Amino acid sequence: MEKTHRKTAREIATICIYQNLLVGASLDDMHTYISENKELSSSEDSLKFALWLVETTLQNKTSYQQLLERYLKKGWTFERLSVMERAILFIATCELLESDLPKTIVVNEAVVNAKKFCDDDSYKFINGILGNVG
């Protein structure tokens, strides 16, 4: 099954946020990474969507983290999560709070990315956290 342009944009944005969290990639670095992606270059809307996700997530990262921390298990900190789990949660929270996409679609896409990029059971955790957001 071929990925949709939006799904690709979401994956690329997640990777950008991951890079930002892991090695401090700058917004300029992320813009370059997104604009040079061959899959995204065929769709101006998807390119804009990926850029919007990254920029909006970075602008609101602190407030998203505070929100997400409310739904962690008692005694857990946000830093205890893997970097990729945090990136997926940030992107999904951005979509839940800042867009008009249905919650089921946003959560499902986050689960798909968790299954692709994270440990085996991470998708269950991400699904549970995002079920409380928005």
N, CA, C and O atoms as a Tinker XYZ file with bonds, in Angstrom:
   536  protein
     1  N      0.840000   -1.182000    0.000000    73     2
     2  CA     0.000000    0.000000    0.000000    64     1     3
     3  C      0.890000    1.251000    0.000000    63     2     4     5
     4  O      1.804000    1.369000    0.816000    81     3
     5  N      0.624000    2.151000   -0.891000    73     3     6
     6  CA     1.412000    3.363000   -1.004000    64     5     7
     7  C      1.029000    4.355000    0.097000    63     6     8     9
     8  O     -0.146000    4.551000    0.408000    81     7
     9  N      2.056000    4.968000    0.671000    73     7    10
    10  CA     1.810000    5.964000    1.710000    64     9    11
    11  C      1.233000    7.229000    1.095000    63    10    12    13
    12  O      1.577000    7.615000   -0.022000    81    11
    13  N      0.351000    7.862000    1.850000    73    11    14
    14  CA    -0.169000    9.150000    1.408000    64    13    15
    15  C      0.892000   10.219000    1.650000    63    14    16    17
    16  O      1.799000   10.037000    2.462000    81    15
    17  N      0.769000   11.315000    0.947000    73    15    18
    18  CA     1.717000   12.421000    1.130000    64    17    19
    19  C      1.652000   12.961000    2.553000    63    18    20    21
    20  O      2.677000   13.338000    3.121000    81    19
    21  N      0.464000   13.001000    3.129000    73    19    22
    22  CA     0.309000   13.513000    4.492000    64    21    23
    23  C      1.003000   12.597000    5.497000    63    22    24    25
    24  O      1.633000   13.062000    6.446000    81    23
    25  N      0.878000   11.296000    5.275000    73    23    26
    26  CA     1.537000   10.327000    6.157000    64    25    27
    27  C      3.060000   10.500000    6.074000    63    26    28    29
    28  O      3.758000   10.459000    7.087000    81    27
    29  N      3.555000   10.693000    4.859000    73    27    30
    30  CA     4.980000   10.929000    4.670000    64    29    31
    31  C      5.398000   12.225000    5.361000    63    30    32    33
    32  O      6.436000   12.270000    6.021000    81    31
    33  N      4.601000   13.268000    5.213000    73    31    34
    34  CA     4.900000   14.549000    5.864000    64    33    35
    35  C      4.972000   14.383000    7.379000    63    34    36    37
    36  O      5.844000   14.953000    8.034000    81    35
    37  N      4.061000   13.612000    7.919000    73    35    38
    38  CA     4.022000   13.381000    9.368000    64    37    39
    39  C      5.277000   12.619000    9.816000    63    38    40    41
    40  O      5.875000   12.957000   10.837000    81    39
    41  N      5.670000   11.606000    9.062000    73    39    42
    42  CA     6.881000   10.854000    9.393000    64    41    43
    43  C      8.116000   11.743000    9.357000    63    42    44    45
    44  O      8.950000   11.700000   10.262000    81    43
    45  N      8.224000   12.543000    8.312000    73    43    46
    46  CA     9.383000   13.429000    8.161000    64    45    47
    47  C      9.414000   14.461000    9.291000    63    46    48    49
    48  O     10.477000   14.749000    9.842000    81    47
    49  N      8.261000   15.009000    9.633000    73    47    50
    50  CA     8.193000   15.971000   10.738000    64    49    51
    51  C      8.599000   15.310000   12.057000    63    50    52    53
    52  O      9.288000   15.921000   12.874000    81    51
    53  N      8.175000   14.074000   12.261000    73    51    54
    54  CA     8.537000   13.338000   13.473000    64    53    55
    55  C     10.046000   13.132000   13.538000    63    54    56    57
    56  O     10.651000   13.289000   14.599000    81    55
    57  N     10.649000   12.785000   12.416000    73    55    58
    58  CA    12.097000   12.604000   12.370000    64    57    59
    59  C     12.812000   13.923000   12.664000    63    58    60    61
    60  O     13.837000   13.940000   13.344000    81    59
    61  N     12.271000   15.020000   12.152000    73    59    62
    62  CA    12.867000   16.334000   12.439000    64    61    63
    63  C     12.827000   16.650000   13.930000    63    62    64    65
    64  O     13.826000   17.094000   14.495000    81    63
    65  N     11.696000   16.427000   14.562000    73    63    66
    66  CA    11.582000   16.689000   15.998000    64    65    67
    67  C     12.503000   15.752000   16.771000    63    66    68    69
    68  O     13.122000   16.160000   17.754000    81    67
    69  N     12.597000   14.514000   16.336000    73    67    70
    70  CA    13.529000   13.559000   16.938000    64    69    71
    71  C     14.955000   14.107000   16.878000    63    70    72    73
    72  O     15.675000   14.084000   17.876000    81    71
    73  N     15.359000   14.597000   15.706000    73    71    74
    74  CA    16.696000   15.154000   15.538000    64    73    75
    75  C     16.908000   16.375000   16.438000    63    74    76    77
    76  O     17.987000   16.568000   16.998000    81    75
    77  N     15.865000   17.189000   16.563000    73    75    78
    78  CA    15.948000   18.359000   17.430000    64    77    79
    79  C     16.154000   17.940000   18.883000    63    78    80    81
    80  O     16.990000   18.507000   19.586000    81    79
    81  N     15.393000   16.951000   19.325000    73    79    82
    82  CA    15.487000   16.491000   20.711000    64    81    83
    83  C     16.816000   15.784000   20.982000    63    82    84    85
    84  O     17.394000   15.934000   22.058000    81    83
    85  N     17.289000   15.025000   20.015000    73    83    86
    86  CA    18.482000   14.205000   20.223000    64    85    87
    87  C     19.781000   14.997000   20.093000    63    86    88    89
    88  O     20.672000   14.887000   20.936000    81    87
    89  N     19.880000   15.797000   19.027000    73    87    90
    90  CA    21.148000   16.483000   18.769000    64    89    91
    91  C     21.003000   17.992000   18.616000    63    90    92    93
    92  O     21.958000   18.676000   18.248000    81    91
    93  N     19.820000   18.505000   18.896000    73    91    94
    94  CA    19.613000   19.946000   18.834000    64    93    95
    95  C     19.559000   20.502000   17.419000    63    94    96    97
    96  O     19.957000   21.643000   17.188000    81    95
    97  N     19.074000   19.711000   16.471000    73    95    98
    98  CA    18.956000   20.194000   15.086000    64    97    99
    99  C     18.174000   21.503000   15.073000    63    98   100   101
   100  O     17.155000   21.643000   15.748000    81    99
   101  N     18.671000   22.456000   14.294000    73    99   102
   102  CA    18.043000   23.775000   14.231000    64   101   103
   103  C     16.849000   23.759000   13.277000    63   102   104   105
   104  O     16.667000   22.823000   12.498000    81   103
   105  N     16.055000   24.800000   13.356000    73   103   106
   106  CA    14.920000   24.936000   12.459000    64   105   107
   107  C     15.402000   25.002000   11.008000    63   106   108   109
   108  O     14.762000   24.442000   10.118000    81   107
   109  N     16.510000   25.673000   10.768000    73   107   110
   110  CA    17.077000   25.730000    9.414000    64   109   111
   111  C     17.462000   24.335000    8.921000    63   110   112   113
   112  O     17.202000   23.984000    7.770000    81   111
   113  N     18.085000   23.539000    9.804000    73   111   114
   114  CA    18.439000   22.160000    9.436000    64   113   115
   115  C     17.191000   21.363000    9.065000    63   114   116   117
   116  O     17.190000   20.603000    8.096000    81   115
   117  N     16.136000   21.546000    9.845000    73   115   118
   118  CA    14.901000   20.803000    9.602000    64   117   119
   119  C     14.226000   21.267000    8.307000    63   118   120   121
   120  O     13.689000   20.449000    7.561000    81   119
   121  N     14.252000   22.562000    8.044000    73   119   122
   122  CA    13.704000   23.082000    6.788000    64   121   123
   123  C     14.429000   22.459000    5.595000    63   122   124   125
   124  O     13.802000   22.054000    4.616000    81   123
   125  N     15.744000   22.388000    5.691000    73   123   126
   126  CA    16.537000   21.794000    4.611000    64   125   127
   127  C     16.173000   20.324000    4.429000    63   126   128   129
   128  O     15.960000   19.870000    3.305000    81   127
   129  N     16.102000   19.586000    5.523000    73   127   130
   130  CA    15.768000   18.166000    5.480000    64   129   131
   131  C     14.398000   17.952000    4.824000    63   130   132   133
   132  O     14.234000   17.065000    3.986000    81   131
   133  N     13.434000   18.762000    5.208000    73   131   134
   134  CA    12.084000   18.639000    4.654000    64   133   135
   135  C     12.063000   19.016000    3.178000    63   134   136   137
   136  O     11.501000   18.290000    2.358000    81   135
   137  N     12.664000   20.134000    2.842000    73   135   138
   138  CA    12.595000   20.615000    1.456000    64   137   139
   139  C     13.364000   19.725000    0.488000    63   138   140   141
   140  O     13.073000   19.717000   -0.708000    81   139
   141  N     14.340000   18.976000    0.992000    73   139   142
   142  CA    15.113000   18.089000    0.119000    64   141   143
   143  C     14.526000   16.679000    0.030000    63   142   144   145
   144  O     15.063000   15.834000   -0.684000    81   143
   145  N     13.442000   16.420000    0.740000    73   143   146
   146  CA    12.825000   15.099000    0.696000    64   145   147
   147  C     12.114000   14.898000   -0.642000    63   146   148   149
   148  O     11.228000   15.670000   -1.008000    81   147
   149  N     12.508000   13.867000   -1.355000    73   147   150
   150  CA    11.963000   13.617000   -2.693000    64   149   151
   151  C     10.478000   13.280000   -2.673000    63   150   152   153
   152  O      9.735000   13.687000   -3.567000    81   151
   153  N     10.043000   12.540000   -1.663000    73   151   154
   154  CA     8.621000   12.189000   -1.578000    64   153   155
   155  C      7.745000   13.420000   -1.357000    63   154   156   157
   156  O      6.657000   13.528000   -1.923000    81   155
   157  N      8.226000   14.341000   -0.536000    73   155   158
   158  CA     7.438000   15.539000   -0.241000    64   157   159
   159  C      7.479000   16.569000   -1.355000    63   158   160   161
   160  O      6.541000   17.348000   -1.523000    81   159
   161  N      8.562000   16.572000   -2.112000    73   159   162
   162  CA     8.718000   17.607000   -3.139000    64   161   163
   163  C      7.660000   17.528000   -4.231000    63   162   164   165
   164  O      7.462000   18.492000   -4.969000    81   163
   165  N      6.982000   16.395000   -4.343000    73   163   166
   166  CA     5.944000   16.261000   -5.373000    64   165   167
   167  C      4.597000   16.835000   -4.939000    63   166   168   169
   168  O      3.660000   16.890000   -5.736000    81   167
   169  N      4.498000   17.256000   -3.695000    73   167   170
   170  CA     3.235000   17.783000   -3.191000    64   169   171
   171  C      3.482000   19.027000   -2.336000    63   170   172   173
   172  O      3.986000   18.925000   -1.217000    81   171
   173  N      3.133000   20.179000   -2.854000    73   171   174
   174  CA     3.321000   21.440000   -2.134000    64   173   175
   175  C      2.545000   21.440000   -0.816000    63   174   176   177
   176  O      3.039000   21.943000    0.193000    81   175
   177  N      1.330000   20.877000   -0.819000    73   175   178
   178  CA     0.527000   20.817000    0.402000    64   177   179
   179  C      1.205000   19.979000    1.484000    63   178   180   181
   180  O      1.200000   20.352000    2.657000    81   179
   181  N      1.779000   18.864000    1.095000    73   179   182
   182  CA     2.462000   18.004000    2.066000    64   181   183
   183  C      3.722000   18.663000    2.601000    63   182   184   185
   184  O      4.041000   18.547000    3.785000    81   183
   185  N      4.427000   19.348000    1.728000    73   183   186
   186  CA     5.617000   20.086000    2.145000    64   185   187
   187  C      5.239000   21.146000    3.177000    63   186   188   189
   188  O      5.893000   21.274000    4.212000    81   187
   189  N      4.194000   21.896000    2.893000    73   187   190
   190  CA     3.712000   22.924000    3.832000    64   189   191
   191  C      3.241000   22.303000    5.140000    63   190   192   193
   192  O      3.477000   22.855000    6.215000    81   191
   193  N      2.568000   21.142000    5.048000    73   191   194
   194  CA     2.073000   20.458000    6.245000    64   193   195
   195  C      3.235000   20.028000    7.134000    63   194   196   197
   196  O      3.184000   20.218000    8.349000    81   195
   197  N      4.270000   19.458000    6.550000    73   195   198
   198  CA     5.439000   19.029000    7.328000    64   197   199
   199  C      6.109000   20.225000    8.004000    63   198   200   201
   200  O      6.465000   20.163000    9.181000    81   199
   201  N      6.276000   21.304000    7.255000    73   199   202
   202  CA     6.880000   22.516000    7.830000    64   201   203
   203  C      6.019000   23.074000    8.955000    63   202   204   205
   204  O      6.535000   23.476000    9.998000    81   203
   205  N      4.707000   23.099000    8.742000    73   203   206
   206  CA     3.794000   23.594000    9.769000    64   205   207
   207  C      3.899000   22.738000   11.032000    63   206   208   209
   208  O      3.959000   23.273000   12.139000    81   207
   209  N      3.921000   21.413000   10.872000    73   207   210
   210  CA     4.024000   20.523000   12.032000    64   209   211
   211  C      5.291000   20.805000   12.834000    63   210   212   213
   212  O      5.245000   20.911000   14.060000    81   211
   213  N      6.412000   20.924000   12.143000    73   211   214
   214  CA     7.691000   21.151000   12.823000    64   213   215
   215  C      7.697000   22.511000   13.516000    63   214   216   217
   216  O      8.035000   22.609000   14.695000    81   215
   217  N      7.327000   23.548000   12.791000    73   215   218
   218  CA     7.368000   24.898000   13.366000    64   217   219
   219  C      6.408000   25.038000   14.540000    63   218   220   221
   220  O      6.773000   25.603000   15.571000    81   219
   221  N      5.207000   24.539000   14.399000    73   219   222
   222  CA     4.205000   24.659000   15.466000    64   221   223
   223  C      4.601000   23.831000   16.677000    63   222   224   225
   224  O      4.430000   24.268000   17.815000    81   223
   225  N      5.129000   22.644000   16.437000    73   223   226
   226  CA     5.573000   21.796000   17.548000    64   225   227
   227  C      6.703000   22.467000   18.316000    63   226   228   229
   228  O      6.689000   22.485000   19.547000    81   227
   229  N      7.679000   23.017000   17.604000    73   227   230
   230  CA     8.792000   23.676000   18.284000    64   229   231
   231  C      8.332000   24.900000   19.075000    63   230   232   233
   232  O      8.829000   25.157000   20.171000    81   231
   233  N      7.388000   25.651000   18.520000    73   231   234
   234  CA     6.873000   26.840000   19.207000    64   233   235
   235  C      6.144000   26.477000   20.500000    63   234   236   237
   236  O      6.136000   27.259000   21.450000    81   235
   237  N      5.535000   25.295000   20.535000    73   235   238
   238  CA     4.684000   24.911000   21.663000    64   237   239
   239  C      5.229000   23.737000   22.470000    63   238   240   241
   240  O      4.516000   23.169000   23.297000    81   239
   241  N      6.462000   23.379000   22.239000    73   239   242
   242  CA     7.031000   22.169000   22.845000    64   241   243
   243  C      6.895000   22.150000   24.370000    63   242   244   245
   244  O      6.550000   21.119000   24.948000    81   243
   245  N      7.160000   23.263000   25.010000    73   243   246
   246  CA     7.096000   23.313000   26.481000    64   245   247
   247  C      5.677000   23.066000   26.983000    63   246   248   249
   248  O      5.473000   22.286000   27.913000    81   247
   249  N      4.704000   23.725000   26.375000    73   247   250
   250  CA     3.316000   23.531000   26.830000    64   249   251
   251  C      2.820000   22.125000   26.497000    63   250   252   253
   252  O      2.055000   21.545000   27.267000    81   251
   253  N      3.245000   21.573000   25.362000    73   251   254
   254  CA     2.861000   20.195000   25.025000    64   253   255
   255  C      3.446000   19.223000   26.049000    63   254   256   257
   256  O      2.770000   18.292000   26.487000    81   255
   257  N      4.696000   19.443000   26.424000    73   255   258
   258  CA     5.325000   18.559000   27.398000    64   257   259
   259  C      4.593000   18.625000   28.744000    63   258   260   261
   260  O      4.355000   17.594000   29.372000    81   259
   261  N      4.243000   19.822000   29.177000    73   259   262
   262  CA     3.514000   19.959000   30.442000    64   261   263
   263  C      2.180000   19.226000   30.386000    63   262   264   265
   264  O      1.776000   18.592000   31.361000    81   263
   265  N      1.499000   19.311000   29.258000    73   263   266
   266  CA     0.231000   18.608000   29.096000    64   265   267
   267  C      0.438000   17.100000   29.122000    63   266   268   269
   268  O     -0.273000   16.391000   29.834000    81   267
   269  N      1.384000   16.614000   28.370000    73   267   270
   270  CA     1.632000   15.176000   28.279000    64   269   271
   271  C      2.080000   14.589000   29.613000    63   270   272   273
   272  O      1.728000   13.457000   29.942000    81   271
   273  N      2.854000   15.352000   30.382000    73   271   274
   274  CA     3.333000   14.861000   31.678000    64   273   275
   275  C      2.189000   14.545000   32.633000    63   274   276   277
   276  O      2.328000   13.692000   33.510000    81   275
   277  N      1.063000   15.225000   32.466000    73   275   278
   278  CA    -0.101000   14.971000   33.332000    64   277   279
   279  C     -0.632000   13.550000   33.172000    63   278   280   281
   280  O     -1.269000   13.018000   34.081000    81   279
   281  N     -0.371000   12.934000   32.020000    73   279   282
   282  CA    -0.946000   11.627000   31.717000    64   281   283
   283  C      0.054000   10.488000   31.827000    63   282   284   285
   284  O     -0.263000    9.349000   31.484000    81   283
   285  N      1.265000   10.785000   32.304000    73   283   286
   286  CA     2.246000    9.727000   32.521000    64   285   287
   287  C      1.940000    8.977000   33.812000    63   286   288   289
   288  O      1.248000    9.483000   34.696000    81   287
   289  N      2.464000    7.778000   33.901000    73   287   290
   290  CA     2.308000    7.006000   35.132000    64   289   291
   291  C      2.925000    7.777000   36.291000    63   290   292   293
   292  O      3.879000    8.534000   36.117000    81   291
   293  N      2.365000    7.569000   37.462000    73   291   294
   294  CA     2.871000    8.245000   38.657000    64   293   295
   295  C      4.353000    7.934000   38.836000    63   294   296   297
   296  O      4.772000    6.777000   38.777000    81   295
   297  N      5.136000    8.985000   39.056000    73   295   298
   298  CA     6.563000    8.823000   39.268000    64   297   299
   299  C      7.391000    8.882000   37.986000    63   298   300   301
   300  O      8.620000    8.914000   38.044000    81   299
   301  N      6.729000    8.895000   36.835000    73   299   302
   302  CA     7.468000    8.968000   35.574000    64   301   303
   303  C      7.711000   10.421000   35.197000    63   302   304   305
   304  O      6.925000   11.307000   35.531000    81   303
   305  N      8.810000   10.646000   34.500000    73   303   306
   306  CA     9.084000   11.963000   33.931000    64   305   307
   307  C      9.069000   11.831000   32.408000    63   306   308   309
   308  O      9.194000   10.732000   31.868000    81   307
   309  N      8.916000   12.941000   31.741000    73   307   310
   310  CA     8.891000   12.939000   30.283000    64   309   311
   311  C     10.224000   12.449000   29.719000    63   310   312   313
   312  O     10.264000   11.795000   28.677000    81   311
   313  N     11.311000   12.772000   30.416000    73   311   314
   314  CA    12.638000   12.379000   29.959000    64   313   315
   315  C     12.849000   10.877000   30.034000    63   314   316   317
   316  O     13.765000   10.352000   29.401000    81   315
   317  N     12.025000   10.183000   30.792000    73   315   318
   318  CA    12.133000    8.723000   30.888000    64   317   319
   319  C     11.722000    8.049000   29.576000    63   318   320   321
   320  O     12.154000    6.933000   29.288000    81   319
   321  N     10.898000    8.718000   28.793000    73   319   322
   322  CA    10.463000    8.172000   27.515000    64   321   323
   323  C     11.610000    8.213000   26.515000    63   322   324   325
   324  O     12.510000    9.046000   26.622000    81   323
   325  N     11.572000    7.309000   25.546000    73   323   326
   326  CA    12.599000    7.355000   24.504000    64   325   327
   327  C     12.433000    8.646000   23.705000    63   326   328   329
   328  O     11.361000    9.250000   23.693000    81   327
   329  N     13.491000    9.051000   23.049000    73   327   330
   330  CA    13.447000   10.287000   22.267000    64   329   331
   331  C     12.414000   10.171000   21.151000    63   330   332   333
   332  O     11.696000   11.132000   20.875000    81   331
   333  N     12.330000    9.019000   20.514000    73   331   334
   334  CA    11.350000    8.850000   19.435000    64   333   335
   335  C      9.924000    8.860000   19.986000    63   334   336   337
   336  O      9.031000    9.413000   19.343000    81   335
   337  N      9.688000    8.273000   21.140000    73   335   338
   338  CA     8.353000    8.340000   21.749000    64   337   339
   339  C      7.964000    9.789000   22.010000    63   338   340   341
   340  O      6.829000   10.189000   21.751000    81   339
   341  N      8.904000   10.571000   22.523000    73   339   342
   342  CA     8.630000   11.992000   22.771000    64   341   343
   343  C      8.320000   12.725000   21.474000    63   342   344   345
   344  O      7.394000   13.535000   21.427000    81   343
   345  N      9.083000   12.452000   20.424000    73   343   346
   346  CA     8.850000   13.112000   19.136000    64   345   347
   347  C      7.466000   12.775000   18.588000    63   346   348   349
   348  O      6.755000   13.657000   18.109000    81   347
   349  N      7.090000   11.521000   18.657000    73   347   350
   350  CA     5.768000   11.100000   18.179000    64   349   351
   351  C      4.671000   11.769000   18.993000    63   350   352   353
   352  O      3.684000   12.250000   18.436000    81   351
   353  N      4.841000   11.801000   20.297000    73   351   354
   354  CA     3.836000   12.441000   21.154000    64   353   355
   355  C      3.732000   13.937000   20.878000    63   354   356   357
   356  O      2.631000   14.489000   20.871000    81   355
   357  N      4.857000   14.595000   20.654000    73   355   358
   358  CA     4.833000   16.029000   20.342000    64   357   359
   359  C      4.076000   16.302000   19.041000    63   358   360   361
   360  O      3.217000   17.184000   18.998000    81   359
   361  N      4.385000   15.560000   17.991000    73   359   362
   362  CA     3.726000   15.776000   16.698000    64   361   363
   363  C      2.227000   15.504000   16.815000    63   362   364   365
   364  O      1.412000   16.284000   16.322000    81   363
   365  N      1.870000   14.415000   17.460000    73   363   366
   366  CA     0.450000   14.082000   17.606000    64   365   367
   367  C     -0.284000   15.119000   18.453000    63   366   368   369
   368  O     -1.420000   15.478000   18.146000    81   367
   369  N      0.355000   15.596000   19.509000    73   367   370
   370  CA    -0.264000   16.627000   20.350000    64   369   371
   371  C     -0.474000   17.900000   19.548000    63   370   372   373
   372  O     -1.505000   18.559000   19.678000    81   371
   373  N      0.492000   18.241000   18.730000    73   371   374
   374  CA     0.355000   19.409000   17.853000    64   373   375
   375  C     -0.887000   19.257000   16.975000    63   374   376   377
   376  O     -1.699000   20.176000   16.871000    81   375
   377  N     -1.026000   18.102000   16.353000    73   375   378
   378  CA    -2.182000   17.886000   15.480000    64   377   379
   379  C     -3.494000   17.899000   16.257000    63   378   380   381
   380  O     -4.493000   18.443000   15.785000    81   379
   381  N     -3.493000   17.302000   17.445000    73   379   382
   382  CA    -4.721000   17.255000   18.236000    64   381   383
   383  C     -5.166000   18.633000   18.688000    63   382   384   385
   384  O     -6.361000   18.929000   18.697000    81   383
   385  N     -4.216000   19.476000   19.062000    73   383   386
   386  CA    -4.563000   20.780000   19.623000    64   385   387
   387  C     -4.648000   21.904000   18.602000    63   386   388   389
   388  O     -5.368000   22.880000   18.814000    81   387
   389  N     -3.925000   21.778000   17.502000    73   387   390
   390  CA    -3.797000   22.904000   16.572000    64   389   391
   391  C     -4.464000   22.690000   15.213000    63   390   392   393
   392  O     -4.468000   23.598000   14.382000    81   391
   393  N     -5.022000   21.513000   14.978000    73   391   394
   394  CA    -5.646000   21.258000   13.675000    64   393   395
   395  C     -7.076000   20.762000   13.871000    63   394   396   397
   396  O     -7.519000   20.519000   14.993000    81   395
   397  N     -7.770000   20.621000   12.773000    73   395   398
   398  CA    -9.149000   20.128000   12.847000    64   397   399
   399  C     -9.260000   18.669000   12.415000    63   398   400   401
   400  O    -10.354000   18.186000   12.124000    81   399
   401  N     -8.129000   17.968000   12.374000    73   399   402
   402  CA    -8.157000   16.548000   12.032000    64   401   403
   403  C     -8.870000   15.764000   13.138000    63   402   404   405
   404  O     -8.720000   16.087000   14.317000    81   403
   405  N     -9.631000   14.753000   12.774000    73   403   406
   406  CA   -10.297000   13.933000   13.795000    64   405   407
   407  C     -9.278000   13.225000   14.698000    63   406   408   409
   408  O     -8.236000   12.760000   14.236000    81   407
   409  N     -9.597000   13.158000   15.967000    73   407   410
   410  CA    -8.713000   12.554000   16.958000    64   409   411
   411  C     -8.342000   11.124000   16.581000    63   410   412   413
   412  O     -7.196000   10.711000   16.758000    81   411
   413  N     -9.308000   10.365000   16.064000    73   411   414
   414  CA    -9.033000    8.968000   15.718000    64   413   415
   415  C     -7.935000    8.857000   14.660000    63   414   416   417
   416  O     -7.096000    7.959000   14.730000    81   415
   417  N     -7.937000    9.746000   13.701000    73   415   418
   418  CA    -6.907000    9.723000   12.647000    64   417   419
   419  C     -5.545000   10.072000   13.227000    63   418   420   421
   420  O     -4.552000    9.401000   12.945000    81   419
   421  N     -5.502000   11.118000   14.032000    73   419   422
   422  CA    -4.235000   11.562000   14.619000    64   421   423
   423  C     -3.641000   10.464000   15.499000    63   422   424   425
   424  O     -2.456000   10.153000   15.388000    81   423
   425  N     -4.445000    9.889000   16.356000    73   423   426
   426  CA    -3.958000    8.839000   17.261000    64   425   427
   427  C     -3.520000    7.622000   16.457000    63   426   428   429
   428  O     -2.476000    7.034000   16.741000    81   427
   429  N     -4.308000    7.239000   15.458000    73   427   430
   430  CA    -3.950000    6.094000   14.630000    64   429   431
   431  C     -2.603000    6.314000   13.939000    63   430   432   433
   432  O     -1.774000    5.405000   13.901000    81   431
   433  N     -2.382000    7.500000   13.398000    73   431   434
   434  CA    -1.117000    7.792000   12.725000    64   433   435
   435  C      0.055000    7.761000   13.711000    63   434   436   437
   436  O      1.146000    7.312000   13.361000    81   435
   437  N     -0.164000    8.229000   14.920000    73   435   438
   438  CA     0.883000    8.171000   15.944000    64   437   439
   439  C      1.204000    6.718000   16.297000    63   438   440   441
   440  O      2.367000    6.360000   16.479000    81   439
   441  N      0.178000    5.897000   16.391000    73   439   442
   442  CA     0.366000    4.470000   16.679000    64   441   443
   443  C      1.143000    3.802000   15.546000    63   442   444   445
   444  O      2.043000    3.001000   15.797000    81   443
   445  N      0.799000    4.126000   14.312000    73   443   446
   446  CA     1.514000    3.574000   13.155000    64   445   447
   447  C      2.998000    3.950000   13.219000    63   446   448   449
   448  O      3.866000    3.106000   12.999000    81   447
   449  N      3.280000    5.208000   13.518000    73   447   450
   450  CA     4.680000    5.639000   13.624000    64   449   451
   451  C      5.388000    4.977000   14.803000    63   450   452   453
   452  O      6.571000    4.648000   14.709000    81   451
   453  N      4.684000    4.784000   15.895000    73   451   454
   454  CA     5.287000    4.104000   17.048000    64   453   455
   455  C      5.630000    2.655000   16.695000    63   454   456   457
   456  O      6.685000    2.153000   17.083000    81   455
   457  N      4.755000    1.996000   15.974000    73   455   458
   458  CA     5.036000    0.615000   15.552000    64   457   459
   459  C      6.238000    0.568000   14.609000    63   458   460   461
   460  O      6.996000   -0.402000   14.611000    81   459
   461  N      6.406000    1.597000   13.821000    73   459   462
   462  CA     7.511000    1.646000   12.859000    64   461   463
   463  C      8.841000    2.018000   13.516000    63   462   464   465
   464  O      9.874000    1.429000   13.198000    81   463
   465  N      8.822000    2.991000   14.426000    73   463   466
   466  CA    10.057000    3.578000   14.926000    64   465   467
   467  C     10.434000    3.218000   16.371000    63   466   468   469
   468  O     11.565000    3.477000   16.782000    81   467
   469  N      9.520000    2.630000   17.148000    73   467   470
   470  CA     9.771000    2.428000   18.579000    64   469   471
   471  C      9.788000    0.947000   18.957000    63   470   472   473
   472  O      9.645000    0.069000   18.107000    81   471
   473  N      9.967000    0.697000   20.249000    73   471   474
   474  CA     9.936000   -0.667000   20.780000    64   473   475
   475  C      8.565000   -1.293000   20.553000    63   474   476   477
   476  O      7.593000   -0.599000   20.258000    81   475
   477  N      8.505000   -2.598000   20.695000    73   475   478
   478  CA     7.297000   -3.359000   20.369000    64   477   479
   479  C      6.018000   -2.866000   21.040000    63   478   480   481
   480  O      4.971000   -2.798000   20.396000    81   479
   481  N      6.088000   -2.526000   22.309000    73   479   482
   482  CA     4.874000   -2.152000   23.036000    64   481   483
   483  C      4.667000   -0.644000   23.178000    63   482   484   485
   484  O      3.711000   -0.215000   23.824000    81   483
   485  N      5.530000    0.149000   22.596000    73   483   486
   486  CA     5.408000    1.603000   22.720000    64   485   487
   487  C      4.095000    2.123000   22.168000    63   486   488   489
   488  O      3.547000    3.095000   22.689000    81   487
   489  N      3.582000    1.492000   21.123000    73   487   490
   490  CA     2.345000    1.977000   20.516000    64   489   491
   491  C      1.185000    1.948000   21.499000    63   490   492   493
   492  O      0.306000    2.808000   21.438000    81   491
   493  N      1.168000    0.975000   22.404000    73   491   494
   494  CA     0.088000    0.892000   23.400000    64   493   495
   495  C      0.165000    2.083000   24.353000    63   494   496   497
   496  O     -0.846000    2.705000   24.681000    81   495
   497  N      1.365000    2.379000   24.779000    73   495   498
   498  CA     1.599000    3.502000   25.686000    64   497   499
   499  C      1.206000    4.824000   25.015000    63   498   500   501
   500  O      0.523000    5.653000   25.616000    81   499
   501  N      1.638000    5.007000   23.777000    73   499   502
   502  CA     1.340000    6.235000   23.030000    64   501   503
   503  C     -0.158000    6.370000   22.805000    63   502   504   505
   504  O     -0.711000    7.460000   22.949000    81   503
   505  N     -0.811000    5.285000   22.456000    73   503   506
   506  CA    -2.259000    5.289000   22.294000    64   505   507
   507  C     -2.956000    5.713000   23.582000    63   506   508   509
   508  O     -3.889000    6.515000   23.553000    81   507
   509  N     -2.501000    5.175000   24.711000    73   507   510
   510  CA    -3.104000    5.514000   25.997000    64   509   511
   511  C     -2.920000    6.969000   26.380000    63   510   512   513
   512  O     -3.852000    7.612000   26.863000    81   511
   513  N     -1.732000    7.484000   26.168000    73   511   514
   514  CA    -1.456000    8.903000   26.497000    64   513   515
   515  C     -2.316000    9.813000   25.618000    63   514   516   517
   516  O     -2.997000   10.711000   26.113000    81   515
   517  N     -2.272000    9.564000   24.305000    73   515   518
   518  CA    -3.000000   10.451000   23.379000    64   517   519
   519  C     -4.517000   10.346000   23.528000    63   518   520   521
   520  O     -5.241000   11.272000   23.162000    81   519
   521  N     -4.993000    9.245000   24.053000    73   519   522
   522  CA    -6.425000    9.114000   24.312000    64   521   523
   523  C     -6.923000   10.133000   25.318000    63   522   524   525
   524  O     -8.114000   10.439000   25.365000    81   523
   525  N     -6.005000   10.660000   26.128000    73   523   526
   526  CA    -6.363000   11.661000   27.139000    64   525   527
   527  C     -6.178000   13.092000   26.682000    63   526   528   529
   528  O     -6.642000   14.018000   27.347000    81   527
   529  N     -5.509000   13.291000   25.556000    73   527   530
   530  CA    -5.188000   14.635000   25.063000    64   529   531
   531  C     -6.270000   15.115000   24.120000    63   530   532   533
   532  O     -6.846000   14.337000   23.360000    81   531
   533  N     -6.536000   16.408000   24.180000    73   531   534
   534  CA    -7.454000   17.020000   23.202000    64   533   535
   535  C     -8.878000   16.941000   23.501000    63   534   536
   536  O     -9.699000   17.431000   22.726000    81   535
